Amino acid sequence: MENVHLAPETDEDDLYSGYNDYNPTYDTEELENDTAFQQAVRTSHGRRPPSKTSLVSSMGRPMTGAIQDGVTRPMTAVRAAGFTKAAFRGTAFDPLGQARGPAPPLEARNEDSPEEKIRQLEKKVNELVEESCIANSCGDLKLALEKAKDAGRKERVLVRQREQVTAPENINLDLTYSVLFNLASQYSANDMYAEALNTYQVIVRNKMFSNAGRLKVNMGNIYLKQRNYSKAIKFYRMALDQIPSVHKEMRIKIMQNIGVTFIKTGQYSDAINSFEHVMSVAPSLKAGFNLILSYFAIGDREKMKKAFQKLIAVPLEIDEDDKYISPSDDPHTNLVIEAIKNDHLRQMERERKAMAEKYIMTAAKLIAPAIETSFAVGYDWCVEVVKASQYVELANDLEINKAITYLRQKDFNQAVETLKMFEKKDTRVKSAAATNLSFLYYLENDFAQASSYADLAVNSDRYNPSALTNKGNTVFADGDYEKAAEFYREALRNDSSCTEALYNIGLTYKKLNRLDEALDCFLKLHAILRNSAQVLHQIASIYELMEDPNQATEWLMQLISVVPTDSRALCKLGELYDGEGDKSQAFQHYYESYRYFPSNIGVIEWLGAYYIDTQFCEKAIQYFERASLIQPTQVKWQLMVASCFRRSGNYQKALDTYKDIHRKFPENAECLRFLVRLCTDIGLKEVQEYATKLKRLEKMKEIREQRIKSGRDGSGGSRGRRDGGAGSDSGQNYSASSKGERLSAKLRALPGTNEPYESSSNKEIDASYVDPLGPQVERPKTAAKKRIEEDDFADEELGDDLLPE
C-alpha cells in the first residue's frame, strides 16, 4: 500500500494529480548507481572466458555453456530467433541467416502426373463453358454450340481419367451438371429441340444431381415452342410438383406458363383458374391482362369488368416523378437528382410504366365493345374506372381512342364531336385532339377548318411536331410553299425523327424547283426508312428532273425490288430504257407492267407499236383489241386491229373488221375508203355501195364545212371577200378536218408501197389518210413515253401526296 497515493481531500480541482508517480523499481536511468545490478553484470556467466575443454553430461550431450566445434551451446532451449552466441567476439549479426547462401530451388512440378493432367483438363472444360456462354450473349449461336459440344467431349474424357485415378465418389458433379446444362441450352437456342430434350433428360434422370427436376420447366418451354401443348402442360406440372413451396416466385411463373398454354389450347376455364390463382397470390400485369383475354374469350361481361379492375389495381412499385424534381437550390442535391434522373433504374421504371399503360389501353380497347351494348358506353365505363385509379392521365388517351374507333367505323361526325370535347382540356390533350381534327378536315379537303385546328394545336403546344406538320400541309395546299417549308423546318427542329415533316419538306423543295435540297431531304429519309417505296420513287423522280437517267434507273430498280408488282414503276423504267435506246429492256419492263395492270393505254400502245416495228403484226392485234375494249368509243383502236389483219395478209378478217367498224361508226370516212379499196381489189359487189356512201359522206362534210366557213365570213366582214371558191378550199378544209381523225402521230408511218392492192390508188388514199402501219423512216419518241409525259407520271405516282399527322 506504500505505492498507493490517495488524492488529497483539499485539492478537489486537480483531476490529474498522482499520474506522474511511479515505482522506482522500473527506473532504468538509475541502473548505473544500483550496486546489486552492477555486481550481477560483472559476475555474469556469459562474461567468463571460454573453456578449452567440453563438458559432457552423463547422457553424452554437451552441458549448458559448453563449447563444441567453436559454437557455444545455448543457455536454454528457448532463444531469440536467429540469435546464436558466438564463441569469439567479432562475429557478424545475421538474424536472417543470409550468410548460409540462397535457399535450395523449389521442387519442380511433375506435369506428367495424372493429378496434374486432370487439373489442367478440368480448367480447360471450365474455359470452354465460359466461352460458350459469352458467344451466346454476343449472338453467335453456332460458335456457342460448338464450344458447348467441345466442352462436353473434354468433360467425358475428364471423367474417365478421374475414375482411373480416384474413387468414383470424387467425380466433380457440379462440372458435369454445368456442361450438360449449357449444352442443352445451346441446342435450344439453335432450334435443335430434339437434341436439347435428350440432354435435359440425361440431367433429370441422374439422381446424383440435386434440384434437377426444375429443369422440366425448360423442357416444357421447348414443347410449347413445338406446339405440343399437352406435353408442355405435363412437364410444367411435374416441375411444379418438384419445386418446394418456399420458392414462391418460381411457382408463380410456372403457373403463368400453364395458363398461357391453356389459352393456346382453347381451354379458357383452366386458364382462368391458373391466372386467378396468380392474381390472388402475386398480382402482375401480364397475368391480369391474360385473365381479361380469357374472360373475353368466353364472353363473361361481369368477370371482364372485375378482371379489368384487378389489372388497374396492380401496384407498379416505382417512385413518383416528384422524386426527380429538385425541391431546393442546393447544388449538391441538384447534382444527385441530375445523376439519377436518367440512370438505369429510372429507365427501368419508365419501361415498367409504359408496359402497364400499354396493357391497360389494349385491354380497354378490347373489352369496351363487349362489356356494354355499344362500344361508346363501354369506353365510358373504362374511362371512369381509369379516372379512379393511379392511371388518371390515361383517361384522356382512352377518349381519343374512342374517337379513333368512330373513325374506323366511318362515323366521322361522332369522331369530330368526341375530339371537340378536348378543346377545354389541358394543353397536351388539347393539342393531340386538335391535331387529329386538323388531320380529319384535311382528308375531307376542308382546308379552312384544317388550318383552324392546326393553329389551335400549335398554340396549345408549340413543340408538337405533328401539329406543325399539319399546319404546313394546310399552307402547302394554299400554294404558299415557302411558308410551308418554314413549318416543316420547325417541326424537324422540335423532333428530328419526324419523317412526315422531312418527306413533306422534300416535296416542297421539289415544287420550288430546288432539286438539290429536295434530293438531300429524300436521301436523309432513305437512311431512316430503308425500304420506303414512296421515298425511292421521289429520289428517282428528282434524278429524272435533273436529267440523270442512269441514276433514275438505278433508284427505280431499287423501287422494283421493294414493290415488284408496281405497274407504274415498271412503266417508268420501260420509258427510261426506251429513251436510252435499249428496246429489249424497255420491252421487258413494259411487258411486266402490262401483266400487272393490263388497262394502261400508254403501255398497250407502246407494246402494239413495238410488235409492228418488229414485223409481228399478229401479236400486236391482241393489244389493240384490249385497247378497243378499254376505249370502245375510240375508232382508232379498231382501225389498228383491221390494219394489222391487212398487214398480216388476212384480208377476209380485215374486211370483216372494217365492216364491223362501219356499222358502229357509219360516218367514218377512213373506214369507207379502206372498204372501197379492199372490195375493189378482192372483186366484191359491195364496192359500189361503199363508194356511194363515201361520196355522200364527203359531200355532207364539204357542205358542213362550207356552212361553217360562210358563217365565219359573215361574222368576219372582209374575210368573206377572199378569192377562191369552195372547190379550191375543199381539199384544204377536208384535210384539216380529217387531221383530227387520224391516228396518233406516235404511230405515224409512210404509206406502204410493197402491197399490191395499194399500188393502183395509194396516192389518192394518202391524200386524206395516213396509214399507220407502213414502214417507218424515223420514229419519234415512243408512244408510251409521250403518253406518260402527258399523264404527268410524277404527280400521279407514289408519294406526291403530303403525309398528314
Secondary structure by P-SEA (a helix, b strand, c coil): ccccccccccccccccccccccccccccccccccaaaaaaaaacccccccccbbbbcccccccccccccccccccccccccccccccccccccccccccccccccccccccccaaaaaaaaaaaaaaaaaaaaaaaaacaaaaaaaaaaaaaaaaaaaaaaaaacccccccaaaaaaaaaaaaaaaaaaacaaaaaaaaaaaaaacccccccccaaaaaaaaaaaacaaaaaaaaaaaaaaaccccaaaaaaaaaaaaaaaaaaacaaaaaaaaaaaaaaccccaaaaaaaaaaaaaaccaaaaaaaaaaaaacccccccccccccccccaaaaaaaaaacccaaaaaaaaaaaaaaaaaaaaaaaacccccccaaaaaaaaaaaaaacccccaaaaaaaaaaaaaaaacaaaaaaaaaaccccccaaaaaaaaaaaaaaaaaacaaaaaaaaaaaaaaaccccaaaaaaaaaaaaaacaaaaaaaaaaaaaaacccaaaaaaaaaaaaaaacaaaaaaaaaaaaaaaccccaaaaaaaaaaaaaaccaaaaaaaaaaaaaaccccaaaaaaaaaaaaaacaaaaaaaaaaaaaaaccccaaaaaaaaaaaaaacccccaaaaaaaaaaaccccaaaaaaaaaaaaaacaaaaaaaaaaaaaaaccccaaaaaaaaaaaaaacccaaaaaaaaaaaaaaaaaaaaaaaaaaaaaaaccccccccccccaaaaaaaaaaccccccccccccccccccccccccccccccccccccccccccccaaaaaaaaacccccccccccccc
